């Protein structure tokens, strides 16, 4: 990973005035951001501590209940000041379309009564007239339905884009995507949560609100129809006469209550089952991705059988979770399918006595049956959508868990809780200084303690020590990736830092993009990129810079490290941090790379972490860390005498003895 500088930079336009023909095709992205540059994500909410008197199980349940609140704290910002400018326009438009669609439903319901009354009376003229009227009603209803789908999916798409932009911005800020791997919390597989759970979390609420609004308006409208048409039902039981006012309305409400209560009781564990299924799917996708990313190592070690065993175990877990989901769907299907079959028959049976005694016409019976079905569907909305509601609940909780982990990191950056390493500017002419720097884990456990180092411009510092002393952690703290600790890391003002890790990152796309990363592929001319490849000994790749391919898989470890040095030459930073950046190279290649850096970047300040003693020849200073009980300590800080290798040094030491023997 490279850190191109110590301050944030505005987005860079990917254009190349020098050679526009070489610019890569840019992907089209819908920009859904706040007007006037307002932040799209509010500050993290105050941390909610559970009641100390709660048991661990109650505290965990309280945390889960809070997750939905945390989701809405961020998600509702889409309609706020920093949200999408079209959010309210789309939302009001959707409401008007729903009202219009219900109005057309009512019109078709009235048409049903009229057509069946005309058929009962054998009034052919009215039948033909109503047949002609039906087509405008049908076309209008269909057009409103299509417009409703367009607006509803537009809200879903734009809401997802806005919230994804907000979450990814926070995830990528200040290296949090890396720090999540170092802290505890429920944020495993963040990529799946952002891609899949966030989609579900923004798609379903729009469908739910549209469905509930339509159901409410339909129920309110057609309850009036049922009350008006059905009137009261008088029945005689054991010699007593009982009158039930609005019997069709009462029947619809009782029927819906029974169906909804049944689905709630049967599917009460749907949320937990859906959440477990989503986590299993995320883990399975992660295992497959790991095999692809580490294909060369697996193939060289012959680990296919072991990987297959791991994949089978993970996939078996997925199948078990899907079996649980299938069981839930089967139980809910019993209620939903049964309800759908019985609902059209109930109003006919209830209206039959009135039709037979002549108090209701055939048209009224059919209108009542249609209205009863609509009301029952509206009341039974939960029956039809409970599985999706459970899926949304699980998805929203998972993305909220990621948000809460990011909240914790953001609060820590603001000085809340565990100490943070401060970052500032050096005093005087120093390029980099570590002032009383201590590095800890996120729980406060010391890794490196009380380090005091001042590095002058152009100085080449080697950080040494046995494995496990925290050398790489110290380097990550310098680069700004490791935030926990105390003291400060200070840089010379307006100086750019570039880091070369042991395993260079190779992005997807063309080889040219991989070489220029983290810059844009067309920030340098082709000649400049080819020259950098030549200097690092990758001439055989010069003809392939425009080719796309799985370069992360096809390049060897040594080629990747050479490519990282080519990046370094192109970016020409002021401070270079090398974390075992030559570990995959042989001694001769390592020497060439270090000599190249010193030659091409003579004024650069270099900080290296390495185990090879021969690297001392390319550094002017060496500090040694030693493991201690309360964290690694800086135990040595010495100036180095440049030397090419031990053999020549030994020759110089032995030469005076030979001269003395000749003299004797």
C-alpha positions in Angstrom: 0.0 0.0 0.0 1.2 3.5 -0.7 0.5 6.7 1.2 1.1 9.4 -1.4 1.1 12.2 1.1 0.3 13.1 4.7 -2.7 15.3 3.8 -6.0 14.6 2.0 -6.2 15.6 -1.6 -9.1 16.5 -3.8 -10.3 14.0 -6.4 -8.0 14.0 -9.4 -9.4 14.3 -12.9 -8.0 11.5 -15.1 -6.9 13.4 -18.1 -3.6 13.6 -19.8 -3.1 16.8 -21.8 0.3 15.5 -22.9 -1.0 12.4 -24.5 -4.8 12.3 -24.4 -5.0 9.2 -26.6 -3.5 7.2 -23.8 -6.2 8.1 -21.2 -8.1 5.1 -20.0 -11.9 4.9 -20.5 -13.5 6.2 -17.3 -16.4 4.3 -15.8 -19.7 6.1 -15.6 -20.8 6.8 -12.0 -23.9 8.5 -10.8 -22.8 11.3 -8.5 -25.3 11.5 -5.6 -23.7 13.9 -3.1 -24.7 16.8 -1.0 -25.3 20.2 -2.6 -22.7 22.8 -1.7 -20.2 20.1 -0.6 -22.0 19.3 2.7 -20.9 16.0 4.2 -23.1 13.0 3.2 -22.5 11.3 6.6 -23.4 12.8 9.9 -20.9 12.6 12.8 -21.0 9.3 14.7 -23.7 9.2 17.3 -22.9 9.1 21.0 -21.9 5.7 22.2 -24.8 3.9 23.9 -23.7 1.9 26.9 -25.9 -0.9 28.2 -27.3 -0.7 31.7 -24.7 -2.2 34.1 -27.5 -4.2 35.8 -28.2 -6.1 32.5 -27.1 -9.6 32.1 -24.7 -10.4 29.2 -27.7 -11.8 27.2 -29.8 -8.8 27.9 -27.0 -6.4 26.9 -26.5 -8.3 23.7 -30.2 -8.1 22.9 -30.2 -4.4 23.7 -27.2 -4.0 21.3 -29.1 -5.8 18.5 -32.2 -3.7 19.1 -30.1 -0.6 18.8 -28.7 -1.7 15.5 -31.9 -0.7 13.6 -31.8 2.7 15.2 -28.2 3.1 14.2 -29.0 2.2 10.6 -31.7 4.9 10.4 -29.5 7.5 12.0 -27.4 7.4 8.8 -30.0 6.2 6.2 -32.5 9.0 6.9 -29.9 11.6 5.9 -30.8 10.9 2.3 -33.8 13.1 2.9 -31.9 15.6 5.0 -29.9 18.8 4.2 -26.9 16.8 3.0 -29.0 14.3 1.1 -30.0 13.9 -2.5 -31.7 16.9 -4.0 -34.3 14.8 -5.8 -35.2 12.7 -2.8 -38.3 14.6 -1.8 -39.4 15.1 -5.4 -39.3 11.4 -6.0 -41.0 10.5 -2.7 -43.9 12.9 -3.2 -44.2 11.7 -6.8 -44.4 8.1 -5.6 -47.2 9.1 -3.0 -49.2 10.8 -5.7 -48.9 7.8 -8.1 -50.0 5.4 -5.3 -53.1 7.6 -4.6 -53.9 7.6 -8.4 -53.5 3.9 -8.6 -55.9 3.3 -5.7 -58.4 5.7 -7.4 -58.2 3.6 -10.6 -58.7 0.4 -8.4 -61.9 2.0 -7.1 -63.0 2.8 -10.6 -62.5 -0.8 -11.7 -64.3 -2.0 -8.7 -67.3 0.2 -9.5 -67.1 -1.0 -13.1 -67.4 -4.6 -11.8 -70.7 -3.8 -10.2 -72.0 -2.1 -13.2 -71.1 -4.8 -15.7 -72.5 -7.6 -13.6 -75.7 -5.7 -13.0 -76.0 -5.1 -16.8 -75.4 -8.8 -17.5 -78.0 -9.8 -14.9 -80.5 -7.5 -16.6 -79.4 -8.5 -20.0 -78.8 -4.9 -20.9 -76.6 -5.3 -24.0 -76.2 -1.5 -24.7 -74.8 -0.9 -21.2 -72.6 -4.0 -21.5 -71.1 -2.7 -24.7 -70.6 0.8 -23.3 -68.9 -0.6 -20.2 -66.7 -2.8 -22.3 -65.5 0.3 -24.1 -65.0 2.1 -20.8 -62.9 -0.7 -19.4 -59.9 -0.2 -21.7 -59.2 3.4 -20.6 -59.4 2.3 -17.0 -57.1 -0.6 -17.6 -54.6 1.4 -19.6 -54.6 4.2 -17.0 -54.1 1.7 -14.2 -51.2 0.0 -16.1 -49.5 3.3 -16.9 -49.7 4.4 -13.3 -48.3 1.0 -12.2 -45.4 1.4 -14.6 -44.7 5.0 -13.5 -44.9 3.8 -9.9 -42.2 1.1 -10.6 -40.0 3.7 -12.3 -40.2 6.2 -9.4 -39.9 3.5 -6.7 -36.8 1.9 -8.2 -35.4 5.4 -8.8 -35.6 6.1 -5.1 -34.0 2.7 -4.3 -31.2 3.2 -6.8 -30.4 6.8 -5.7 -30.7 6.0 -1.9 -28.4 3.0 -2.3 -25.9 5.2 -4.2 -26.0 7.9 -1.6 -25.7 5.6 1.4 -23.0 3.5 -0.3 -21.0 6.7 -1.0 -21.3 7.6 2.7 -20.3 4.2 4.1 -17.4 3.7 1.6 -16.1 7.2 2.3 -16.0 6.5 6.0 -14.6 2.9 5.4 -11.7 4.2 3.2 -10.9 7.3 5.4 -7.8 7.3 7.5 -7.0 3.6 6.7 -10.1 2.4 8.6 -10.6 -0.5 6.1 -7.3 -1.7 7.4 -7.8 -0.9 11.0 -11.0 -3.0 11.1 -8.8 -6.1 10.8 -7.1 -5.1 14.0 -10.0 -4.4 16.3 -12.8 -6.6 17.7 -16.4 -6.2 16.7 -19.2 -7.5 14.5 -17.9 -6.3 11.1 -16.6 -9.5 9.4 -16.7 -9.4 5.5 -17.4 -5.7 5.2 -17.3 -6.0 1.4 -20.3 -8.3 1.4 -22.1 -6.0 3.8 -21.6 -3.0 1.6 -22.4 -4.8 -1.6 -25.3 -7.0 -0.6 -26.7 -6.1 2.8 -26.7 -2.4 2.0 -28.6 -3.2 -1.2 -31.3 -5.1 0.8 -31.4 -2.4 3.5 -32.2 0.3 1.0 -34.4 -1.7 -1.5 -36.8 -3.2 1.0 -37.9 -0.1 3.0 -39.0 1.7 -0.1 -41.1 -1.3 -1.1 -42.5 -1.5 2.4 -43.5 2.1 2.6 -45.0 2.0 -0.8 -46.8 -1.3 0.1 -48.1 0.0 3.5 -49.3 3.3 2.0 -51.1 1.5 -0.8 -52.5 -1.0 1.6 -53.7 1.7 4.0 -55.4 3.7 1.2 -56.9 0.6 -0.3 -58.2 -0.6 3.0 -59.7 2.8 3.9 -61.3 3.1 0.5 -62.8 -0.4 0.2 -63.9 -0.7 3.8 -66.3 2.1 3.0 -67.4 0.1 -0.1 -67.9 -3.1 2.0 -69.8 -1.2 4.7 -72.0 0.5 2.2 -72.8 -2.5 0.0 -72.9 -5.2 2.7 -74.8 -3.4 5.3 -75.9 -5.4 8.3 -76.4 -9.2 8.4 -79.2 -10.6 10.4 -79.0 -14.2 11.5 -81.2 -16.4 13.8 -79.7 -18.6 16.3 -81.7 -20.7 18.8 -84.7 -18.5 18.3 -82.7 -15.3 18.8 -82.1 -12.7 16.1 -78.6 -11.3 15.9 -77.8 -8.3 13.7 -74.1 -7.7 12.7 -73.5 -4.2 11.3 -70.9 -4.0 8.6 -70.5 -7.8 8.7 -68.2 -7.9 5.6 -65.8 -5.4 7.2 -65.7 -7.3 10.4 -65.1 -10.6 8.5 -62.3 -9.1 6.5 -60.6 -7.7 9.7 -61.0 -11.0 11.6 -59.7 -13.0 8.6 -56.7 -10.8 8.3 -56.0 -10.9 12.0 -56.0 -14.7 12.0 -53.7 -14.8 9.0 -51.3 -12.2 10.3 -51.1 -13.7 13.7 -50.4 -17.1 12.3 -47.6 -15.8 10.1 -46.1 -13.9 13.0 -46.1 -16.9 15.2 -44.8 -19.3 12.6 -42.0 -17.0 11.3 -40.8 -15.5 14.6 -37.3 -16.8 14.1 -37.1 -15.6 10.4 -34.8 -12.7 11.3 -32.2 -14.7 13.0 -32.3 -17.4 10.3 -31.9 -14.8 7.6 -29.0 -13.1 9.4 -27.2 -16.4 9.8 -27.8 -17.3 6.2 -26.3 -13.9 5.0 -23.2 -14.4 7.2 -22.7 -18.0 5.9 -23.0 -16.7 2.3 -20.4 -13.9 3.0 -18.0 -16.4 4.5 -18.4 -18.8 1.6 -17.7 -16.0 -0.9 -14.7 -14.9 1.1 -13.2 -18.4 1.1 -13.6 -18.7 -2.7 -12.0 -15.2 -3.2 -9.1 -16.2 -1.0 -8.4 -19.3 -3.2 -8.4 -17.1 -6.3 -6.1 -14.5 -4.8 -3.7 -17.0 -3.4 -3.9 -19.5 -6.3 -0.1 -19.6 -7.0 0.9 -20.4 -3.4 -1.8 -23.1 -3.2 -0.8 -24.6 -6.5 2.9 -24.6 -5.6 2.2 -26.3 -2.2 -0.3 -28.7 -3.7 -3.0 -27.6 -1.3 -6.0 -28.3 -3.5 -7.4 -31.1 -1.4 -7.1 -29.0 1.8 -8.7 -26.0 0.1 -11.5 -28.3 -1.2 -12.1 -29.6 2.3 -12.3 -26.0 3.6 -14.7 -25.0 0.8 -16.9 -28.0 1.4 -17.2 -27.2 5.1 -18.1 -23.6 4.4 -20.5 -24.6 1.7 -22.1 -27.2 4.0 -22.7 -24.4 6.4 -24.4 -22.4 3.7 -26.6 -25.3 2.8 -27.6 -25.9 6.4 -28.6 -22.2 6.8 -30.6 -22.4 3.5 -32.3 -25.5 4.8 -33.4 -23.5 7.8 -34.6 -20.6 5.6 -36.5 -23.2 3.4 -38.2 -24.5 6.5 -39.3 -21.0 7.4 -40.6 -20.3 3.9 -42.5 -23.6 3.9 -44.3 -22.8 7.1 -45.2 -19.2 5.9 -46.3 -20.6 2.5 -48.9 -22.7 4.3 -50.5 -19.6 5.6 -50.0 -17.3 2.6 -51.2 -19.9 0.0 -54.1 -21.0 2.1 -55.1 -17.4 2.7 -54.9 -16.7 -1.0 -57.1 -19.6 -1.9 -59.8 -19.0 0.8 -60.0 -15.2 0.6 -62.0 -15.0 -2.7 -64.5 -17.6 -1.5 -65.3 -16.1 1.9 -67.2 -13.0 0.6 -69.2 -15.1 -1.8 -70.4 -17.3 0.9 -71.1 -14.4 3.2 -73.1 -12.5 0.5 -74.9 -15.6 -0.8 -77.9 -15.3 1.7 -78.5 -11.7 0.8 -78.3 -12.5 -2.9 -80.7 -15.4 -2.6 -83.3 -13.3 -0.7 -83.0 -10.6 -3.3 -81.5 -7.9 -1.0 -78.3 -7.8 -3.1 -77.8 -7.8 -6.8 -75.2 -9.9 -8.7 -73.2 -6.7 -9.3 -73.2 -5.8 -5.6 -72.1 -9.4 -4.8 -69.2 -9.2 -7.3 -68.3 -5.7 -6.1 -68.3 -6.8 -2.5 -66.2 -9.9 -3.4 -63.6 -7.7 -5.2 -63.6 -5.1 -2.4 -63.2 -7.9 0.2 -60.2 -9.4 -1.6 -58.6 -5.9 -1.8 -59.2 -5.2 1.9 -58.0 -8.7 2.9 -54.9 -8.2 0.8 -54.3 -4.8 2.4 -54.7 -6.2 5.9 -52.7 -9.3 5.0 -49.8 -7.3 3.8 -47.7 -8.7 6.6 -48.5 -12.2 5.5 -47.1 -11.7 2.0 -44.1 -9.6 3.0 -42.9 -11.1 6.3 -40.0 -13.0 4.7 -38.8 -9.9 3.0 -39.2 -7.9 6.2 -37.1 -10.4 8.0 -34.5 -10.3 5.3 -34.4 -6.5 5.5 -34.1 -6.7 9.3 -31.1 -8.9 9.0 -29.4 -6.9 6.3 -30.0 -3.6 8.1 -28.5 -5.0 11.3 -25.4 -6.2 9.5 -24.7 -2.9 7.8 -25.4 -1.1 11.1 -22.8 -3.3 12.8 -20.2 -2.2 10.3 -21.3 1.4 10.9 -20.9 1.0 14.7 -17.4 -0.3 14.2 -16.6 2.7 12.0 -18.1 4.9 14.7 -15.7 3.5 17.2 -12.7 4.1 15.0 -13.9 7.6 14.3 -14.5 8.4 18.0 -11.0 7.1 18.7 -9.6 9.4 16.1 -11.2 12.3 18.0 -9.5 11.2 21.2 -12.2 9.2 22.8 -11.1 6.1 24.7 -7.7 4.5 23.9 -4.9 7.0 23.3 -4.1 8.1 19.7 -0.9 8.9 18.0 -0.8 12.6 17.1 0.4 13.8 13.7 1.9 17.2 13.2 4.8 19.2 11.7 8.4 19.0 12.6 10.3 21.9 14.1 13.4 23.2 12.5 14.8 21.4 9.4 14.0 17.8 10.5 12.2 15.7 7.9 10.6 13.3 10.3 10.5 13.1 14.1 9.0 10.6 16.6 8.4 12.4 19.8 7.8 10.2 22.9 6.1 7.8 20.5 4.4 4.7 22.0 2.4 2.2 19.9 -0.3 0.0 21.5 -3.1 -2.4 20.5 -6.6 -1.1 20.4 -7.1 -2.4 23.9 -4.1 -0.5 25.3 -1.6 -3.3 25.3 1.9 -1.8 24.6 3.8 -2.8 21.5 6.5 -0.2 21.2 7.1 2.2 24.1 8.7 5.6 24.4 10.5 6.0 21.1 12.3 9.3 20.4 13.9 9.7 17.0 14.7 12.7 14.8 15.4 12.0 11.1 17.1 14.7 9.0 16.4 15.4 5.3 18.2 12.9 3.1 19.0 10.5 6.0 18.6 6.8 5.4 17.5 5.0 8.6 17.4 1.3 9.1 15.0 -0.1 11.8 16.3 -3.5 13.0 15.4 -6.0 15.7 14.3 -9.6 16.1 10.9 -10.7 14.8 8.0 -9.7 17.0 9.5 -6.5 18.3 7.0 -4.3 16.6 9.2 -3.0 13.7 6.4 -3.2 11.1 3.9 -1.8 13.6 6.2 1.2 14.2 6.4 1.7 10.4 2.6 1.5 10.1 2.3 4.1 12.8 4.7 6.4 10.9 2.6 5.9 7.7 -0.6 6.7 9.6 -2.1 3.3 9.3 -1.8 2.4 13.0 -3.5 5.0 15.2 -3.4 3.6 18.7 -0.7 4.8 21.1 0.7 8.0 22.4 3.2 10.7 21.5 3.4 12.1 18.0 4.7 11.5 14.5 5.7 14.8 12.9 6.6 15.5 9.2 8.2 18.4 7.5 5.5 20.6 6.1 4.2 19.7 2.6 6.3 16.6 2.2 5.0 13.5 0.5 5.3 10.0 2.0 5.4 6.8 0.0 5.3 3.4 1.5 6.5 0.1 -0.1 5.1 -2.9 1.9 6.5 -6.4 1.7 3.6 -7.6 -0.5 2.9 -4.9 -3.1 -0.8 -4.4 -4.0 -1.5 -5.0 -7.7 -4.9 -3.6 -8.7 -7.1 -5.0 -11.5 -6.9 -3.6 -15.0 -4.0 -2.8 -17.2 -0.4 -3.2 -16.3 0.0 0.5 -16.8 -2.6 1.1 -14.0 -0.7 -1.3 -11.7 2.6 0.6 -12.3 1.0 4.1 -11.8 -1.0 3.1 -8.7 -2.0 5.0 -6.6 -1.8 7.6 -9.3 -4.0 7.6 -12.4 -2.8 5.4 -15.3 -2.4 8.4 -17.6 -0.6 10.7 -15.1 2.7 9.7 -16.9 3.7 9.3 -20.5 4.3 5.9 -21.9 7.9 6.7 -22.3 8.2 7.6 -18.6 6.6 4.3 -17.5 8.7 2.2 -19.9 11.8 4.0 -18.6 10.9 3.1 -15.0 10.4 -0.5 -15.9 13.8 -0.6 -17.6 15.5 0.8 -14.6 14.1 -1.8 -12.3 14.8 -4.7 -14.7 11.4 -5.4 -16.0 12.1 -4.7 -19.7 10.1 -7.8 -20.7 6.9 -6.1 -19.5 7.3 -2.9 -21.5 5.3 -4.3 -24.4 2.5 -5.4 -22.1 1.6 -2.1 -20.3 -1.7 -1.7 -22.1 -2.8 -5.3 -21.6 -5.4 -6.2 -19.0 -5.0 -9.4 -17.0 -4.7 -11.0 -13.6 -1.3 -9.4 -12.9 -1.5 -10.1 -9.2 -1.5 -13.8 -10.1 0.9 -13.8 -13.1 3.7 -11.7 -11.6 6.1 -13.4 -9.3 6.9 -12.0 -5.9 10.2 -10.5 -7.1 8.5 -8.9 -10.1 5.9 -7.4 -7.8 8.6 -5.9 -5.6 10.5 -4.5 -8.7 7.2 -3.1 -10.0 6.7 -1.3 -6.6 10.2 0.3 -7.0 9.1 1.5 -10.5 6.1 3.1 -8.8 8.4 4.8 -6.4 10.5 6.3 -9.2 7.4 7.6 -10.9 6.0 9.2 -7.8 9.3 10.7 -6.6 8.3 11.3 -2.9 10.2 13.1 -0.2 9.9 10.3 2.4 10.2 6.6 1.5 9.2 3.9 3.9 10.3 0.4 3.0 8.8 -2.5 5.0 10.7 -5.6 4.0 10.4 -4.3 0.4 13.2 -6.4 -1.0 12.5 -9.7 0.8 11.6 -11.5 -2.4 14.7 -10.4 -4.2 18.1 -12.1 -4.2 21.1 -10.2 -2.8 22.3 -8.9 -6.2 18.9 -7.7 -7.2 18.4 -6.1 -3.8 21.6 -4.2 -4.1 20.6 -2.9 -7.5 17.2 -1.7 -6.3 18.7 0.1 -3.3 21.5 1.6 -5.4 18.8 2.7 -7.9 16.8 4.4 -5.2 19.8 6.3 -3.8 20.8 7.3 -7.3 17.4 8.4 -8.6 16.1 9.9 -5.3 19.3 11.3 -3.8 17.4 13.8 -1.6 14.8 11.4 -0.4 14.6 10.5 3.3 14.4 6.7 3.7 13.1 4.6 6.6 13.6 0.8 6.1 12.6 -2.2 8.1 14.6 -5.3 7.2 16.3 -8.4 8.6 19.2 -8.7 6.1 22.4 -7.4 7.6 23.8 -6.4 4.1 21.2 -3.7 3.8 23.2 -1.7 6.4 25.5 -0.7 3.5 22.7 1.4 2.0 21.8 3.3 5.2 23.5 6.0 7.1 21.9 5.2 10.5 20.5 2.2 12.3 18.1 1.9 15.3 17.5 -1.4 17.1 14.3 -2.3 18.9 14.4 -4.9 21.6 11.4 -6.8 23.0 10.5 -5.9 26.6 7.7 -6.9 29.0 6.0 -3.6 28.8 6.6 -3.1 25.0 9.6 -2.9 22.7 12.3 -0.4 23.6 14.7 1.5 21.4 18.0 0.2 22.7 20.5 1.4 20.1 20.9 4.3 17.7 24.2 4.3 15.8 25.7 5.8 12.7 26.6 3.3 10.1 29.9 3.1 8.1 28.9 2.5 4.4 30.5 -0.8 3.2 29.8 -3.0 0.2 30.0 -6.4 1.9 31.6 -8.2 4.7 34.3 -9.9 2.5 35.8 -6.6 1.4 35.7 -5.3 4.9 37.5 -8.4 6.1 40.1 -7.9 3.4 40.8 -4.4 4.6 41.3 -5.7 8.1 43.7 -8.4 7.0 45.7 -6.3 4.5 47.9 -4.6 7.2 48.9 -8.0 8.6 50.2 -9.1 5.2 52.1 -5.9 4.8 53.7 -6.4 8.2 54.8 -10.0 7.3 56.5 -8.8 4.2 58.3 -6.1 6.1 59.5 -8.7 8.6 
